Amino acid sequence: MNLKLSSEDNITTIQRENNMCVIASIPAGQTVSEQDLRDMWQRNPDGGGISYIDKGQVKVYKSMKLKPYLKKVQNVIKTFGDNDILLHMRIATHGEVCIANTHPFAVKQNGKACKDIVFAHNGILPSAYQTGKKDIDADGIQISDTRQFNELFWNNFDVYAIDDARVRELIEDILGWGNKFVVFNASKHLRRTTYIFNESRGTWQDGIWLSNTHHCSVSYNKSDNWYTPTKEDEKILESIRQENPDADFVPISRDDTGSKPEPSHTMGWGDDTGLYDPRLLNDSEWVAKLNNMLEKTGYQLLESAMDGMWFEFDYNGDMVCPSCGNKLDEENNWARTCHEECDMYEFDQIPSSEYAQAEAEALADMAEERVAIQQIEDKMLHNIDKDEQPTLFNL
């Protein structure tokens, strides 16, 4: 998520980079609540799929409607939960909204669909795999970028090589950091049931790997000046309430009539929330203070300042240490006031010039990596085997 702080008539704007779809990789013995499933579907309503293992075989179920999908998922978890399970819910970016473009898909190998290996994807693939109106299947349906990847990559790459960590790393480089894949299988030729690509880009939550947690995020309506907390918010609020019954905040929830609650002083938490309580934007002193900090420290972006100076905002909008919660000293160039037991006690804030240089070097490295990945993709797309199929392998 990219966040940019800019000043315009004392109004701060936040620019976000959106993620697509959601994958839930459920290890054996774990479960997911009906409410979580409903929340995932609400954010990703363009079709849902589930893969599971029944009598040693991979089964796939897909639906375009929530009610039958919920019923199937709950039954699968109850009946086949002694093995891993793969869930996917889609929000379309390329290709039509239909069953044919709903994940998971059987991995293609040499023109044939594998009966025992499927995969699901979250993200937007590189341009080589993006599709247009002319990219249609035998039924005249415009295919998605994920199906195109299946045709161009998996179809010509030995999927059974993914037990090798070097091969998995190569595939992750081709995918790019913003794409997450899960390969799910019941093959005797692979060591594991589940392989997660770009795992670190997702989140492990309550024993389940999620490609993103957007369905858990706080929703905020600026015009109404209120927002709804996640379950994690409620846990945090309850913890604070028990420790300090006199704390100045109001729990947020809709009442049975669906009326809007009173605003709270509580910040949002989660992948899709802002870096601070959005209502602080209405506080001209706070906005001025923040812009003053950026001007004096030389940081161009709030996110960069938070990273280089290593702080976060508390409920009141004060800059605090993420580890111990002590405030930064605004009168002393935002110096740390951490106690000796804090992990960040000896942390030296990174000057903006050094941070910018490191960021530029990182961007240069990423550019070189993209060139290398493009070379690999070009090789895949232009090497033709005897059956006139593109291949990565030297023949």
C-alpha positions in Angstrom: 0.0 0.0 0.0 1.5 3.4 -1.0 0.6 6.3 1.2 1.5 9.9 0.2 1.0 12.9 2.4 0.6 16.2 0.6 -0.6 19.6 1.8 -3.2 21.5 -0.1 -5.2 24.2 1.8 -4.3 22.3 5.0 -6.0 19.2 3.7 -4.0 15.9 3.7 -4.8 13.4 1.0 -4.0 9.7 1.1 -3.4 7.8 -2.1 -3.8 4.0 -2.0 -2.8 1.1 -4.1 -5.6 -1.5 -4.2 -5.1 -5.2 -4.1 -7.3 -7.7 -5.8 -9.0 -11.0 -4.8 -8.3 -13.0 -1.6 -6.8 -16.4 -1.1 -7.2 -18.3 2.2 -4.8 -21.3 2.6 -6.2 -23.3 5.5 -3.9 -25.9 7.0 -5.2 -29.2 8.2 -7.2 -28.9 11.5 -7.9 -25.1 11.1 -11.2 -23.5 10.3 -12.6 -20.1 9.2 -15.8 -18.5 10.6 -18.9 -17.8 8.6 -18.5 -14.1 9.2 -15.0 -14.1 7.9 -16.2 -15.8 4.8 -19.0 -13.3 4.3 -16.6 -10.4 4.8 -14.2 -11.9 2.2 -17.1 -12.3 -0.3 -18.3 -8.8 0.3 -15.0 -7.4 -0.8 -14.6 -10.1 -3.6 -18.0 -10.9 -5.0 -17.1 -12.1 -8.5 -17.1 -15.8 -7.8 -15.7 -18.1 -5.1 -13.9 -21.5 -5.3 -12.6 -24.1 -2.9 -10.2 -27.0 -3.4 -10.0 -30.0 -1.0 -8.8 -33.6 -0.9 -11.3 -36.4 -1.0 -10.0 -40.0 -1.0 -6.6 -38.9 -2.2 -8.0 -36.8 -5.1 -8.2 -33.0 -5.5 -11.8 -31.7 -5.8 -12.8 -28.3 -6.9 -16.1 -26.5 -6.3 -17.0 -23.0 -7.7 -20.0 -20.8 -7.4 -21.1 -17.3 -8.4 -23.5 -17.0 -5.5 -22.7 -16.6 -1.8 -25.3 -18.8 -0.2 -24.4 -22.1 -1.9 -20.7 -21.3 -1.6 -20.9 -20.7 2.2 -22.8 -24.0 2.6 -20.2 -25.9 0.5 -17.2 -24.4 2.3 -18.6 -25.1 5.8 -19.4 -28.7 4.8 -15.9 -29.2 3.3 -14.2 -27.8 6.4 -16.3 -30.1 8.6 -15.8 -33.2 6.4 -12.4 -32.9 4.9 -10.6 -30.5 7.3 -8.1 -33.2 8.2 -6.2 -32.1 5.1 -5.2 -28.7 3.8 -7.9 -26.6 2.1 -7.6 -23.8 -0.5 -10.2 -21.0 -0.8 -10.3 -18.2 -3.3 -12.8 -15.3 -3.8 -12.4 -13.1 -6.9 -12.8 -9.5 -7.8 -12.3 -9.2 -11.6 -9.5 -7.1 -13.1 -9.0 -9.0 -16.4 -11.5 -11.3 -18.1 -15.2 -11.8 -17.7 -17.0 -12.5 -14.5 -18.0 -16.1 -14.8 -17.4 -19.6 -13.5 -14.8 -20.2 -16.1 -12.6 -17.4 -14.7 -13.2 -18.4 -11.1 -10.2 -19.9 -9.2 -8.8 -22.4 -8.5 -7.6 -23.7 -11.9 -6.1 -27.0 -12.8 -2.5 -26.5 -13.6 -1.8 -27.2 -17.3 1.2 -29.3 -18.3 2.0 -30.0 -22.0 -1.5 -28.9 -23.1 -3.4 -31.0 -20.6 -5.0 -30.1 -17.2 -3.5 -31.9 -14.2 -6.1 -33.9 -12.3 -4.2 -33.6 -9.0 -2.7 -30.0 -9.0 -4.6 -26.7 -8.9 -3.6 -23.1 -8.2 -5.1 -19.8 -7.2 -3.8 -16.3 -7.7 -4.1 -12.9 -6.0 -2.8 -9.8 -7.7 -2.3 -8.3 -11.2 0.3 -10.2 -13.3 2.9 -8.6 -15.5 1.8 -7.2 -18.9 2.9 -10.4 -20.7 0.0 -12.2 -19.1 -2.7 -9.5 -19.2 -5.6 -10.1 -21.6 -7.9 -8.1 -23.9 -11.1 -8.8 -25.8 -9.3 -10.9 -28.4 -8.0 -13.4 -25.7 -10.9 -15.8 -25.6 -11.3 -19.5 -24.9 -13.2 -22.1 -27.0 -16.5 -20.9 -25.5 -15.8 -17.3 -26.6 -15.1 -16.1 -23.0 -12.4 -13.5 -22.4 -9.9 -15.2 -20.2 -8.3 -13.7 -17.1 -4.6 -12.9 -16.6 -4.4 -15.9 -14.3 -5.7 -18.3 -17.0 -3.3 -16.7 -19.5 -0.5 -17.4 -17.0 -1.6 -21.0 -16.9 -1.5 -21.2 -20.7 1.9 -19.5 -21.1 3.8 -20.4 -18.0 2.5 -23.5 -16.2 1.8 -25.2 -19.5 5.5 -25.0 -20.4 7.1 -25.2 -17.0 7.7 -28.4 -15.0 5.4 -27.9 -12.0 7.0 -30.9 -10.3 10.2 -28.9 -9.9 8.6 -26.6 -7.3 10.0 -28.8 -4.5 13.3 -27.1 -5.3 13.5 -23.8 -3.3 15.6 -22.2 -6.2 12.7 -22.9 -8.6 10.2 -21.4 -6.3 12.4 -18.3 -5.9 12.6 -18.1 -9.7 8.8 -18.3 -10.1 8.4 -15.6 -7.4 10.7 -13.3 -9.4 8.6 -13.8 -12.5 5.4 -13.2 -10.6 6.7 -9.9 -9.1 6.3 -8.9 -5.4 2.6 -7.9 -5.8 1.4 -11.3 -6.9 0.7 -14.3 -4.6 0.0 -17.8 -5.7 -0.9 -21.0 -3.9 -0.4 -24.4 -5.5 -2.6 -27.1 -4.0 -2.2 -30.8 -4.9 -2.6 -34.4 -4.0 0.3 -35.6 -6.3 2.6 -38.4 -5.1 5.4 -36.6 -6.9 5.3 -33.5 -4.7 6.4 -33.5 -1.0 3.8 -31.0 0.3 0.1 -30.4 -0.3 0.4 -26.6 -0.3 3.0 -24.3 -1.8 2.6 -20.6 -1.1 4.5 -18.2 -3.4 5.4 -14.8 -2.1 4.2 -16.0 1.3 5.7 -13.0 3.1 3.4 -10.7 1.1 0.4 -12.2 2.8 -0.5 -12.6 6.5 -0.9 -15.6 8.9 -4.0 -14.9 11.0 -5.5 -17.3 13.4 -3.6 -20.2 11.8 -4.7 -19.4 8.3 -2.6 -17.8 5.5 -4.4 -14.9 3.8 -3.1 -13.2 0.7 -4.5 -9.9 2.1 -6.7 -8.8 5.0 -8.8 -6.2 3.2 -11.9 -7.9 4.3 -10.8 -7.2 7.9 -10.2 -3.5 7.4 -12.0 -0.6 8.9 -14.3 1.2 6.5 -14.4 4.9 6.9 -17.0 7.3 5.4 -15.4 10.8 5.4 -18.7 12.5 4.6 -20.4 10.9 7.6 -17.3 11.2 9.8 -17.6 7.7 11.2 -16.2 4.3 10.6 -16.7 0.6 11.6 -14.0 -1.3 13.6 -12.7 -4.8 12.8 -12.9 -7.7 15.2 -9.2 -7.0 16.0 -10.2 -3.4 16.9 -12.8 -4.6 19.3 -10.3 -6.9 21.0 -7.9 -4.0 21.4 -10.6 -1.7 22.7 -11.7 -4.3 25.2 -8.2 -4.7 26.4 -7.8 -0.9 26.9 -11.2 -0.7 28.6 -10.2 -3.4 31.1 -6.9 -1.7 31.9 -8.3 1.8 32.0 -12.1 2.0 32.6 -11.9 5.8 32.4 -10.3 5.9 28.9 -11.7 8.6 26.7 -13.2 6.6 23.8 -16.5 5.2 22.7 -16.8 1.7 21.3 -18.1 1.8 17.7 -20.9 -0.5 16.4 -24.2 -0.3 14.7 -27.2 -0.8 16.9 -30.0 -3.1 16.0 -31.8 -0.4 14.0 -28.8 0.1 11.8 -28.3 3.7 12.9 -24.9 5.3 12.7 -22.8 5.3 15.9 -21.2 8.3 17.5 -17.7 9.0 16.4 -14.8 7.6 18.4 -11.3 8.7 19.1 -10.0 5.2 18.1 -7.7 4.7 15.1 -8.3 2.0 12.6 -6.0 -1.1 12.3 -5.3 -3.4 9.5 -3.9 -3.5 5.9 -6.5 -1.2 4.4 -6.7 1.5 7.0 -4.8 4.8 7.1 -1.8 5.6 9.1 -3.8 7.6 11.5 -7.4 8.4 12.5 -8.8 10.2 9.4 -10.7 12.7 11.5 -7.4 14.2 12.5 -7.4 15.8 9.0 -10.0 18.2 10.4 -7.5 19.4 13.0 -5.6 22.2 11.3 -3.0 22.3 14.1 -2.3 18.6 13.7 -1.9 18.9 10.0 0.4 22.0 10.3 2.5 20.1 12.9 2.9 17.1 10.6 3.8 19.2 7.6 6.3 21.1 9.8 7.9 17.8 10.8 8.2 16.7 7.1 9.7 20.1 6.2 12.3 20.1 8.9 13.3 16.5 8.6 13.4 16.6 4.8 11.2 13.6 4.2 8.9 13.8 1.1 6.4 11.1 2.2 4.8 10.4 5.6 5.4 6.7 5.1 9.1 7.3 4.5 9.4 9.4 7.6 7.6 6.8 9.7 10.0 4.2 8.3 13.2 6.2 8.7 12.3 7.7 12.1 10.5 4.5 13.2 7.3 5.8 14.7 3.6 5.4 14.5 0.6 7.5 15.6 -1.3 6.8 18.8 -5.1 7.5 19.2 -4.5 11.2 19.7 -2.3 11.6 16.7 1.0 11.8 18.7 4.1 10.3 17.2 5.2 7.4 19.4 7.6 4.4 19.4 5.9 1.3 18.0 7.7 -0.8 20.6 7.2 1.0 23.9 4.6 3.7 23.1 6.7 6.6 24.4 6.3 9.8 22.5 8.9 11.4 20.3 10.2 14.7 21.7 9.0 17.3 19.3 11.0 20.0 21.0 14.2 18.1 20.5 14.0 17.2 16.8 11.7 14.4 17.5 14.2 12.4 19.5 13.3 9.1 21.0 12.3 8.9 24.7 12.3 5.1 24.9 13.1 3.4 28.1 16.2 1.2 28.3 14.2 -2.1 28.0 12.7 -0.9 24.7 14.0 -2.7 21.6 14.3 0.7 19.9 16.2 2.4 22.7 19.4 2.7 20.7 17.8 3.3 17.4 19.4 6.0 15.4 17.0 7.9 13.1 17.9 7.8 9.5 18.5 11.2 8.0 16.2 11.9 5.1 19.1 12.2 2.6 20.5 8.8 3.5 17.0 7.3 3.4 16.4 8.8 -0.1 19.7 7.5 -1.3 18.9 4.0 0.1 15.5 4.2 -1.5 17.0 5.2 -4.9 19.4 2.3 -4.7 16.6 -0.1 -3.9 14.6 1.2 -6.9 17.6 0.8 -9.1 18.0 -2.8 -7.9 14.3 -3.4 -8.6 14.7 -2.0 -12.1 17.6 -4.4 -12.8 15.5 -7.2 -11.4 12.6 -6.3 -13.7 15.0 -6.4 -16.7 16.2 -9.9 -15.7 12.6 -11.1 -15.2 11.7 -9.7 -18.6 14.6 -11.5 -20.2 13.3 -14.8 -18.6 9.7 -14.0 -19.9 11.0 -13.2 -23.4 12.9 -16.5 -23.4 9.7 -18.3 -22.4 7.6 -16.6 -25.0 10.1 -16.9 -27.9 11.6 -20.4 -27.4 9.5 -22.7 -29.4 9.6 -26.5 -29.1 8.8 -29.1 -31.7 5.0 -28.8 -31.0 5.2 -25.0 -31.4 4.7 -24.4 -27.7 6.7 -21.7 -25.9 9.1 -23.2 -23.3 11.7 -22.1 -20.8 13.8 -25.2 -21.4 16.7 -25.6 -23.9 15.8 -28.2 -26.4 
